[in-house]
Amino acid sequence: MAAPTQERPLDLERPIREIGTDLAARMPRPRAVSTARVERRMTELLMKDPALRAALFRFVDVRPACSSPADVTRHLHEFLVDAESKTARRATGITGRPLAQRPIAVAAAAGVKRMAQQFIIGEDARDALPEITKLWRNGVETTVDLLGEATVSETEADTYMRRCEETLRALASAATKPGQVNLSVKVSALTPLLRPTAPERGIEGARPRLERLLRVAKEVGAHLHVDMESFDTREAITALTLDLLSKPEFADGPSAGIVLQAYLVDSPEHLDELLHWAQSTPRTHPFVIRLVKGAYWDHEVVQAAQMGWAPPVFTDRHECDRNFEALTKRLIDATPTVKVAIASHNLRSISHAAAYADARGVGNEDLEFQILRGLGDDTQAAIAATGRQVRAYCPVGDLVAGMAYLVRRLLENTANDSFLAAAASGTDTAELLEAP
C-alpha cells in the first residue's frame, strides 16, 4: 500500500502581502489639520518618551477623583515633577504657576474627556445607540462591553446583571436584522466571589446571573460573549461558561462564545479544551471563539515576579505573534463547528487570517474581524470596504468606571513594541507585513 501523501504547507506570504497592502491603501488618511492628526502626533510623542507617558497615564487614572481645579493641577504637576523626562520638566514650568491653575484644569479635564470619548461611546445603551446604529448603517457590526469590573458586593453584581439585561433589550429594540445584537460580559462583574484560591465559590456566585443573561439573550435573539480577564480566573470562567452552555435549554440558543488569549504560553492547550467541547456539544449556533493577544500583560508579569513564578505570558512579542498565527490556523480549520473572531489591529495578523481563510474557502459566515473602537477605526473602515465582516468592540459606561479600561487601551496604543505604535511612526507597510 502506498504511503499517504502529506498535504503541502500553504505558501501564504504572497497573499498576505497582497491583502495587507490593499488594506493599508484603503485606510483613511487624516486631513492636514484635524483632531486625528493631532492625536497621532501625541501618540508619537508618548512612544518616544516613556517617562512622560507614565506620568500622563497616572494622571488619567486619578483625574475622575479630583474635586477642584487646584486638585487637578496639583496632581498633574506632581506626576510631571516625578517623571525623568525633559519634556515633563519643561511642562512643570507651566503647571507650577498659580495663575495657570484654572486654565490647566479646564484643558486637562477636556483632554481626558476627549480621550475617554474616543473609546467609550456612551454612558448607557440608550446613550450609545446613535453611534451603534451609525456603525450598523456603515456595514460594521458591534459588540457592547459595559464598563465596571471586579464587583465587591452582591448588590453591585445584581446591578451589573440588570444593566446587561437592559442593554440587550435596548439594542434588540433598535436592531434592523436578526443576530445584530451582541453583548460582551465579564464574569468578575457578575459575582464578588471570583478568587483564584476558591474558584468554585466564584463559579456558583456568578452562575445564576450568567444563566439569567443567557435566557434573556435567547429571548431577544442576541449573542452573548464571555470575556477573559486575568490568567488566575481563566479556568473558573471557562468551566462556568461551558457548563451552562451544555444545558439542554441552551442547545438551540442563544449564540454564545468565549475568548482565547494568544499571549498565554499554554493557550494551545486551552484551545484543545474549547475545540473538544465544541465538537462534542452539538448546538444550533456555532460556538464563537474570539482570538485576542491579551490586555493584562503587565499584570501577569508583575504578579508572576512577586510570586517567584515563571510568567504565564510570552515575553517576546515575536513569539506571541507566531502563536497568534498558529492559533488562527487551528481555529479556521475548526470551522464550521466554531465561528472565528480575529480581534487584532496588527495588519500582519489580519492579513494572515484573511489569506488562510481564503485558501481554505472559509467565508464571512465563519470568520469575522474585530477591532477596538477608538484604536482600530481606520483598520475597521478598510476591512469593511473589502466586504469582509468586521465588528467594533464598543465600551459603554461612565468615565470613572472606565478609567482602568482607558489606561489599558492607552498603554496598548503607545507601547514601543505595539503594531499601532509602529504604524503611527511611519513604518513601511512591507515591514509591517513581515513574518514574525
ABEGO torsion letter per residue (X at the ends): XBBBBBBBBBBAAAAAAAAAAAAAAABBBBBABBAAAAAAAAAAAAAABAAAAAAAAAAAAAAAABABAAAAAAAAAAAAAABBBAAAAAAAAAAABAAAAAAAAAAAAAAAAAAAAAABAEABAAAAAAAAAAAAAAGBBBBBBBBGBGBABAAAAAAAAAAAAAAAAAAAAABABBGABBBBBBAAAABAABBAABAAAAAAAAAAAAAAAAAAAAAAGBBBBBBBBBAAAAAAAAAAAAAAAABAAAAAOBBBBBBBBAABAAAAAAAAAAAAAAAABBBABBBBBBBBAEAAAAAAAAAAAAAGBBBABBABAAAAAAAAAAAAAAAAAAOAABBBBBBBABAAAAAAAAAAAAAAGBBAAABBBBBBBGAAAAAAAAAAAAGBBBBBBBBBEBAAAAAAAAAAAAAAAABAABAAAAAAAGBBAAAAABBX
